[in-house]
Amino acid sequence: MITTLRHACLALVASSLLVTGNAQAEPGDYGFWTTLGNLFNPPDANTPVTPEQAQGMYPLSLNDPNFNDGFDPADYDNWQKVDVPASTGAMCGNGSPYKFFVYRVPDTSNTMFYFEGGGACWDYESCSGAAGIRGARNPNGIPDNYVQNINLLDFQNSANLATAAVSPLIYTHHPYNQFKTGEWNLVYVPYCTGDIYVGDKTEIYEDATGQNPDLVWHHNGLRNVQAVTSWVKNNLQKPKQMVAAGCSAGSIGALLNYSKLRGDMDVDYGYLIDDSGPLYRAPLNSADSDSFPSLPLHHEVLNSWTTFSPGGDPAAENPINMLASITPGFDDNELSSLYAALSSKFPGDRLGITHFLADGNFSAYSYERFHEDIYSDPDANSRLDKLRQKWQQDTHDNLIPLLEQTGNWGYYFPMYRDFNESHCTTILDLEYGEIAEHGLVLRDFLDNIVNYQGGPMMRAYESDQVSDYENNHNWFYDLVGGLL
């Protein structure tokens, strides 16, 4: 009965297309009759993984017809959990099975890959979820109902609210900030490995107190992404337009996976939205952490999450060598060379990065545990000021010059928003991300990036250090913040 009613509702929605026509149609959108047909006969995948793609370093996986992933191709406009077989190598950090979530629509092939944010970890305290330590999301694995029934106004179900607050980029029914990608096919890539989706190493972390057993942790993010990509190719139509996006750990995960994901999907129009996950310049052969504040972080995470070592065997299987092998111009001594390398590899794509210049979250992960003048400072406000100073130094000295040298990277850096430590511009809503001195709002930037018609890339940052602190908050932020 539920399925019948759902199809009736979908048919009613589809019938409205007959009235409105295709005035808003974009590449990848289906016409009325195709959409109606899709409701009753969901289209099969048309570019499944090939035997060639199932070879090499970090290959994709061929379709396994004997594995029940739980997906119903005719269940449109609902979040569905998708299980992946262990044979893909996918798993969470604690060894539990990996799973992801798909929201399928009948009227377009266009697809958003959204990489969930949620910190990072590289020792016992951060990977185990110890109180008081900035760690990573989902140390105990992914619940089956993790992304189902997203509803920002369902305040009784606060367990799902953290996901609901993620972004209008994927929240189809956002009450006041809708964006067109929320009407596309949505692939939600959960985060449970603490390695910004680029790890491939199992570590044993010891409890420094000796009170708990060693923690065996699987930094398995890269293989999880390959499993998701494989499933999409094996089960859905090839998109005309594809966005890879995320916030925080998810955004740098989208950045680091874009070269392979974009190549594997081979779409007509590719877009990247990196929200608050910058890859700052930090040459690994340098010892100058004053000029390159992110340098200690880069060394730490590469050592914890990968078997890569600078100057090592370039044929050895690890995420950095894989990235170098498929991305001409990427220098494994300088991870931030990826910006120019992606621009050269995909010159027709539109690539964008955004974050608040007063971010107090990612900056803490980047510097707090690595710079003595910050972690030894007993005053919280003083520590925050120092974090922001290094963050803005990295942005202006070690990021913007790299982006300016490319032809298709846009950037948008407002100053401050009084929500979530001023971290991530696109979560919860798109408000208070204006750069008033340039007459811009955040939606202008998003529209500029996800734009198949092309045009000049938007590049703007805020220099006003005062006005954003005067009007940056509303009652809804208080309500959601109290429930999270």
C-alpha positions as CSV (number, residue, x, y, z in Angstrom):
1,M,0.0,0.0,0.0
2,I,2.8,2.4,0.9
3,T,4.6,1.7,-2.4
4,T,1.4,2.3,-4.3
5,L,0.8,5.6,-2.6
6,R,4.4,6.6,-3.2
7,H,4.1,5.9,-6.9
8,A,0.8,7.8,-7.1
9,C,2.5,10.8,-5.5
10,L,5.4,10.6,-7.8
11,A,3.2,10.4,-10.8
12,L,1.4,13.5,-9.6
13,V,4.7,15.3,-9.3
14,A,5.7,14.1,-12.7
15,S,2.4,15.3,-14.2
16,S,3.3,18.8,-13.1
17,L,6.2,18.6,-15.6
18,L,3.7,18.5,-18.4
19,V,2.4,22.0,-17.3
20,T,5.8,23.6,-16.6
21,G,7.6,22.0,-19.5
22,N,11.3,22.0,-19.6
23,A,11.9,25.7,-19.0
24,Q,14.4,24.9,-16.2
25,A,15.8,21.8,-17.8
26,E,19.6,21.3,-17.7
27,P,21.9,18.7,-19.2
28,G,21.0,15.3,-17.6
29,D,17.3,16.2,-16.9
30,Y,14.7,13.9,-18.4
31,G,11.6,15.0,-20.1
32,F,8.1,14.3,-18.9
33,W,7.5,11.0,-20.7
34,T,10.9,9.6,-19.8
35,T,10.4,10.6,-16.2
36,L,7.0,8.9,-16.1
37,G,8.5,5.8,-17.7
38,N,11.2,5.7,-15.1
39,L,8.7,5.6,-12.3
40,F,7.4,2.2,-13.6
41,N,10.6,0.9,-15.2
42,P,13.7,2.3,-13.5
43,P,16.6,2.6,-15.9
44,D,19.5,0.2,-15.4
45,A,23.1,1.3,-15.2
46,N,24.6,2.1,-18.6
47,T,28.3,2.4,-17.8
48,P,29.0,-0.4,-15.3
49,V,32.5,-1.2,-14.1
50,T,34.6,-2.8,-16.8
51,P,37.2,-5.5,-16.3
52,E,39.9,-2.9,-17.1
53,Q,38.6,-0.6,-14.3
54,A,38.8,-3.6,-11.9
55,Q,42.6,-3.8,-12.3
56,G,45.5,-1.7,-11.1
57,M,46.1,0.4,-7.9
58,Y,42.8,0.8,-5.9
59,P,40.6,-0.7,-8.6
60,L,36.8,-0.5,-8.9
61,S,34.7,-3.6,-8.2
62,L,32.7,-5.5,-10.8
63,N,29.0,-6.0,-10.0
64,D,28.3,-9.1,-7.8
65,P,24.9,-10.3,-8.8
66,N,24.8,-12.7,-5.8
67,F,25.2,-10.0,-3.2
68,N,22.0,-8.4,-1.8
69,D,22.8,-4.7,-1.2
70,G,19.2,-4.0,0.0
71,F,18.6,-1.3,-2.7
72,D,15.2,-1.0,-4.4
73,P,15.7,0.8,-7.8
74,A,12.0,1.7,-7.9
75,D,12.0,3.4,-4.4
76,Y,12.4,7.0,-5.5
77,D,12.6,10.1,-3.3
78,N,13.6,8.2,-0.2
79,W,17.0,7.6,1.5
80,Q,18.0,4.0,1.1
81,K,20.8,2.2,2.9
82,V,23.2,0.4,0.6
83,D,25.4,-2.4,1.9
84,V,28.6,-3.2,0.2
85,P,30.3,-6.6,0.2
86,A,33.5,-7.2,2.2
87,S,35.2,-8.3,-1.0
88,T,35.4,-4.7,-2.0
89,G,37.8,-4.0,1.0
90,A,35.4,-1.5,2.4
91,M,35.0,-1.3,6.2
92,C,34.8,1.3,9.0
93,G,37.7,2.0,11.3
94,N,36.5,-0.4,14.0
95,G,36.2,-3.2,11.4
96,S,32.4,-3.1,11.1
97,P,30.8,-3.3,7.7
98,Y,30.7,-0.1,5.6
99,K,27.4,1.2,4.2
100,F,26.3,4.3,2.5
101,F,23.0,6.0,1.5
102,V,21.3,6.9,-1.8
103,Y,18.4,9.2,-2.6
104,R,17.3,8.4,-6.2
105,V,15.0,10.6,-8.3
106,P,13.3,9.8,-11.5
107,D,13.7,13.0,-13.5
108,T,17.4,13.5,-13.9
109,S,20.6,11.5,-14.2
110,N,22.6,14.3,-12.5
111,T,24.3,13.2,-9.3
112,M,25.8,14.6,-6.1
113,F,28.5,12.8,-4.2
114,Y,28.4,14.2,-0.7
115,F,31.3,13.3,1.6
116,E,30.3,13.5,5.2
117,G,32.4,15.7,7.5
118,G,33.5,14.9,11.0
119,G,37.1,15.5,12.1
120,A,40.1,13.2,11.9
121,C,42.1,10.9,14.2
122,W,45.7,9.7,14.4
123,D,46.2,8.2,17.9
124,Y,44.3,6.3,20.6
125,E,42.6,9.3,22.2
126,S,41.2,10.7,18.9
127,C,40.3,7.4,17.2
128,S,38.6,5.9,20.3
129,G,36.3,8.8,20.8
130,A,37.8,9.8,24.2
131,A,36.0,12.7,25.8
132,G,37.7,16.1,25.4
133,I,39.8,15.1,22.4
134,R,38.9,16.3,18.9
135,G,38.5,13.0,17.0
136,A,36.5,11.6,14.1
137,R,32.9,10.8,13.5
138,N,31.3,7.4,14.0
139,P,34.1,5.5,15.9
140,N,31.6,2.7,16.4
141,G,30.5,2.3,12.8
142,I,27.5,3.4,10.8
143,P,23.9,2.7,12.1
144,D,21.5,1.3,9.5
145,N,19.1,4.2,9.8
146,Y,21.9,6.8,9.8
147,V,20.6,9.0,7.0
148,Q,17.0,8.0,6.7
149,N,14.1,10.4,7.1
150,I,16.1,13.6,7.2
151,N,14.0,16.4,8.5
152,L,15.3,19.6,10.0
153,L,12.0,20.2,11.7
154,D,11.8,16.8,13.4
155,F,13.2,18.1,16.7
156,Q,12.1,14.9,18.6
157,N,14.6,12.8,16.5
158,S,17.8,14.7,17.4
159,A,19.9,11.6,16.5
160,N,19.2,12.4,12.8
161,L,19.5,16.1,13.3
162,A,23.2,16.2,12.9
163,T,22.8,14.7,9.5
164,A,19.8,16.9,8.7
165,A,21.8,20.0,9.5
166,V,24.5,19.0,7.0
167,S,23.7,21.1,4.0
168,P,21.1,22.5,1.7
169,L,23.3,21.0,-1.0
170,I,21.7,17.6,-0.2
171,Y,18.6,18.4,1.8
172,T,15.9,18.3,-0.8
173,H,13.2,19.7,1.4
174,H,15.1,22.5,3.2
175,P,12.5,24.8,4.7
176,Y,14.1,28.1,3.5
177,N,17.4,27.5,1.7
178,Q,17.0,25.2,-1.3
179,F,19.8,24.5,-3.9
180,K,19.4,22.7,-7.2
181,T,21.7,19.8,-6.3
182,G,19.2,18.8,-3.6
183,E,16.9,17.8,-6.4
184,W,19.5,15.5,-8.0
185,N,20.4,11.9,-7.2
186,L,22.2,12.0,-3.9
187,V,25.0,9.7,-2.8
188,Y,25.8,10.3,0.9
189,V,29.2,8.9,1.7
190,P,29.4,8.4,5.5
191,Y,32.6,8.9,7.4
192,C,33.9,6.3,9.9
193,T,37.6,6.0,9.3
194,G,39.1,9.2,10.6
195,D,41.4,9.7,7.6
196,I,39.6,12.3,5.4
197,Y,38.8,9.4,2.9
198,V,42.4,9.0,1.8
199,G,43.7,6.4,4.2
200,D,44.8,2.8,3.5
201,K,46.6,1.6,6.6
202,T,45.7,-0.4,9.7
203,E,47.3,1.0,12.9
204,I,47.5,-0.2,16.4
205,Y,47.1,2.6,18.8
206,E,48.1,2.1,22.5
207,D,46.2,3.7,25.4
208,A,48.9,5.9,27.1
209,T,47.2,5.3,30.5
210,G,47.5,1.5,30.1
211,Q,43.9,1.1,31.3
212,N,42.4,-0.1,28.0
213,P,43.5,-2.6,25.4
214,D,45.2,-1.5,22.2
215,L,42.9,-0.1,19.6
216,V,43.2,-1.7,16.1
217,W,42.0,0.9,13.7
218,H,41.5,0.6,10.0
219,H,42.2,3.9,8.2
220,N,40.3,2.6,5.2
221,G,38.8,5.6,3.6
222,L,40.1,5.3,0.1
223,R,38.8,1.8,-0.4
224,N,35.4,2.8,1.0
225,V,35.2,5.5,-1.7
226,Q,36.1,3.0,-4.4
227,A,33.3,0.7,-3.2
228,V,30.8,3.6,-3.4
229,T,32.0,4.6,-6.9
230,S,31.7,1.0,-8.0
231,W,28.2,0.7,-6.8
232,V,27.0,3.9,-8.5
233,K,28.5,2.9,-11.8
234,N,27.0,-0.6,-11.5
235,N,23.5,0.5,-10.5
236,L,22.7,4.0,-11.7
237,Q,22.6,5.9,-15.0
238,K,25.7,7.8,-15.9
239,P,25.2,11.4,-14.9
240,K,25.6,14.3,-17.3
241,Q,26.5,16.6,-14.4
242,M,28.3,15.5,-11.2
243,V,29.2,17.4,-8.1
244,A,31.6,16.1,-5.5
245,A,31.2,18.1,-2.3
246,G,31.6,18.0,1.4
247,C,32.3,20.0,4.6
248,S,35.4,19.8,6.7
249,A,36.9,16.3,6.5
250,G,34.4,15.6,3.8
251,S,35.5,18.5,1.7
252,I,39.1,17.7,1.7
253,G,38.1,14.1,1.1
254,A,36.2,15.2,-2.0
255,L,39.2,17.2,-3.1
256,L,41.7,14.3,-2.7
257,N,39.3,11.8,-4.4
258,Y,38.2,14.0,-7.2
259,S,40.9,13.0,-9.7
260,K,39.9,9.3,-9.6
261,L,36.2,9.8,-9.0
262,R,35.9,12.2,-11.9
263,G,37.9,10.0,-14.1
264,D,35.9,6.9,-13.2
265,M,32.6,8.6,-13.7
266,D,33.6,10.3,-17.0
267,V,30.7,12.8,-16.9
268,D,30.1,15.7,-19.3
269,Y,30.2,18.4,-16.6
270,G,32.2,18.0,-13.3
271,Y,32.1,20.3,-10.3
272,L,33.9,20.3,-7.0
273,I,32.7,22.2,-3.9
274,D,35.4,22.1,-1.2
275,D,33.8,23.7,1.9
276,S,36.3,24.2,4.7
277,G,38.8,21.5,3.9
278,P,41.8,23.4,2.4
279,L,45.0,21.7,1.5
280,Y,47.6,24.4,2.3
281,R,51.0,24.6,0.9
282,A,53.4,22.6,3.1
283,P,56.5,21.2,1.3
284,L,57.4,17.9,3.0
285,N,61.1,18.5,2.6
286,S,60.9,21.8,4.5
287,A,61.4,22.3,8.2
288,D,59.9,25.8,8.2
289,S,56.6,25.5,10.1
290,D,56.5,29.2,10.7
291,S,56.1,29.9,7.0
292,F,54.0,26.7,6.5
293,P,51.9,26.2,9.6
294,S,50.2,23.0,8.3
295,L,53.5,21.2,7.8
296,P,53.5,19.2,11.1
297,L,49.9,18.1,10.4
298,H,50.8,16.8,6.9
299,H,53.7,14.8,8.2
300,E,51.6,13.3,11.1
301,V,48.6,12.2,9.0
302,L,50.6,10.8,6.1
303,N,52.5,8.7,8.5
304,S,49.3,7.5,10.4
305,W,47.0,7.0,7.4
306,T,49.3,5.7,4.6
307,T,52.5,3.8,4.0
308,F,53.8,6.6,1.8
309,S,57.2,8.0,2.5
310,P,58.8,10.9,0.6
311,G,61.3,9.6,-1.8
312,G,60.0,6.0,-1.5
313,D,59.1,3.5,-4.2
314,P,56.7,5.3,-6.6
315,A,55.2,2.0,-7.6
316,A,54.2,1.0,-4.1
317,E,50.5,0.8,-3.5
318,N,49.5,3.8,-1.3
319,P,47.1,6.7,-1.8
320,I,49.7,9.3,-2.6
321,N,51.4,7.2,-5.3
322,M,48.0,6.4,-6.8
323,L,47.1,10.1,-6.9
324,A,50.5,10.9,-8.5
325,S,50.1,8.1,-11.1
326,I,46.7,9.4,-12.4
327,T,47.2,13.2,-12.0
328,P,50.0,14.7,-14.0
329,G,51.5,17.7,-12.3
330,F,50.8,16.4,-8.8
331,D,54.1,16.5,-6.7
332,D,54.1,14.1,-3.8
333,N,56.4,16.4,-1.9
334,E,53.8,19.2,-2.1
335,L,50.3,18.0,-1.5
336,S,48.8,21.3,-2.4
337,S,50.2,20.9,-6.0
338,L,46.9,19.0,-6.4
339,Y,45.1,22.3,-7.1
340,A,47.0,23.0,-10.3
341,A,47.1,19.4,-11.2
342,L,43.3,19.0,-11.1
343,S,42.9,22.3,-13.0
344,S,45.2,20.9,-15.8
345,K,43.7,17.4,-15.9
346,F,40.1,18.8,-16.0
347,P,40.3,22.2,-17.6
348,G,36.6,22.3,-18.4
349,D,35.5,21.5,-14.8
350,R,34.5,24.2,-12.3
351,L,36.3,23.9,-9.0
352,G,35.6,25.9,-5.9
353,I,36.7,26.3,-2.4
354,T,35.1,28.2,0.4
355,H,35.6,28.7,4.2
356,F,35.3,31.3,6.9
357,L,38.5,33.2,7.7
358,A,37.6,33.0,11.4
359,D,37.2,29.2,11.4
360,G,37.9,27.8,14.9
361,N,37.4,24.1,14.1
362,F,39.6,23.0,11.2
363,S,42.2,25.4,12.4
364,A,42.3,23.6,15.7
365,Y,42.9,20.2,14.0
366,S,45.5,21.9,11.9
367,Y,47.6,23.7,14.5
368,E,46.5,23.2,18.1
369,R,48.4,19.9,18.8
370,F,51.4,20.8,16.8
371,H,52.4,24.4,17.8
372,E,53.7,24.8,21.3
373,D,52.7,28.4,21.6
374,I,49.1,27.4,21.0
375,Y,48.7,24.2,23.0
376,S,50.5,25.6,26.0
377,D,48.5,28.8,26.2
378,P,46.1,28.5,29.2
379,D,43.8,31.2,27.9
380,A,41.1,29.9,25.5
381,N,40.5,33.2,23.8
382,S,44.2,33.7,23.2
383,R,44.5,30.2,21.7
384,L,41.6,30.9,19.4
385,D,43.1,34.2,18.2
386,K,46.4,32.3,17.5
387,L,44.5,29.6,15.5
388,R,42.8,32.2,13.4
389,Q,46.0,34.1,12.7
390,K,47.7,31.0,11.4
391,W,44.5,30.0,9.5
392,Q,44.4,33.4,7.7
393,Q,48.2,33.3,7.1
394,D,47.8,29.9,5.5
395,T,44.8,31.1,3.4
396,H,46.4,34.3,2.1
397,D,50.0,33.1,1.8
398,N,49.7,29.3,1.1
399,L,46.4,28.9,-0.7
400,I,45.2,31.9,-2.6
401,P,48.4,32.2,-4.7
402,L,48.0,28.6,-5.8
403,L,44.4,29.1,-6.9
404,E,45.2,32.3,-8.7
405,Q,47.6,30.4,-10.9
406,T,44.8,28.2,-12.3
407,G,42.1,29.0,-14.8
408,N,39.2,27.2,-13.2
409,W,39.5,27.4,-9.4
410,G,37.1,29.8,-7.7
411,Y,37.3,30.8,-4.1
412,Y,35.0,32.5,-1.6
413,F,36.2,33.4,1.9
414,P,33.8,35.3,4.1
415,M,34.9,36.2,7.6
416,Y,32.7,34.8,10.4
417,R,29.4,33.2,11.3
418,D,28.2,32.5,14.8
419,F,27.5,28.8,14.4
420,N,29.6,25.6,14.6
421,E,32.8,27.5,15.5
422,S,32.4,29.5,12.3
423,H,33.2,26.2,10.5
424,C,31.7,25.2,7.1
425,T,29.8,27.8,5.0
426,T,27.2,25.4,3.6
427,I,25.9,23.5,6.6
428,L,22.4,24.1,8.1
429,D,21.7,26.9,5.7
430,L,23.4,29.4,3.4
431,E,22.9,32.4,5.6
432,Y,25.5,34.8,7.0
433,G,28.0,33.9,4.3
434,E,28.0,37.3,2.6
435,I,31.0,39.4,1.6
436,A,29.3,42.7,1.9
437,E,32.2,44.8,0.7
438,H,31.9,43.0,-2.7
439,G,28.1,42.8,-2.6
440,L,28.2,39.0,-2.7
441,V,26.3,36.2,-0.8
442,L,27.3,32.6,-0.6
443,R,24.6,31.5,-3.1
444,D,26.3,33.6,-5.7
445,F,29.4,31.5,-5.4
446,L,27.6,28.2,-5.4
447,D,25.7,29.3,-8.5
448,N,29.0,30.3,-10.1
449,I,30.6,26.9,-9.5
450,V,27.7,24.5,-10.4
451,N,27.1,26.1,-13.7
452,Y,27.2,24.1,-16.9
453,Q,27.2,27.3,-19.0
454,G,30.6,28.3,-17.8
455,G,31.8,31.8,-17.4
456,P,34.6,33.5,-15.3
457,M,35.3,31.9,-11.9
458,M,34.3,33.9,-8.8
459,R,37.2,34.8,-6.5
460,A,36.6,36.9,-3.4
461,Y,37.6,37.2,0.2
462,E,36.5,39.5,3.0
463,S,38.9,42.0,4.6
464,D,36.3,43.6,6.9
465,Q,37.1,42.3,10.4
466,V,34.1,43.9,12.1
467,S,30.8,43.7,10.4
468,D,30.4,39.9,10.3
469,Y,30.5,39.8,14.1
470,E,27.6,42.2,14.4
471,N,24.9,40.3,12.5
472,N,25.6,36.6,12.2
473,H,23.1,34.5,14.1
474,N,19.4,33.7,14.3
475,W,17.1,31.8,16.7
476,F,17.2,28.7,14.5
477,Y,21.0,28.3,15.2
478,D,20.3,28.4,18.9
479,L,17.6,25.7,18.5
480,V,19.7,23.4,16.4
481,G,22.8,24.0,18.4
482,G,21.1,23.1,21.6
483,L,19.9,19.8,20.1
484,L,23.2,18.7,18.5
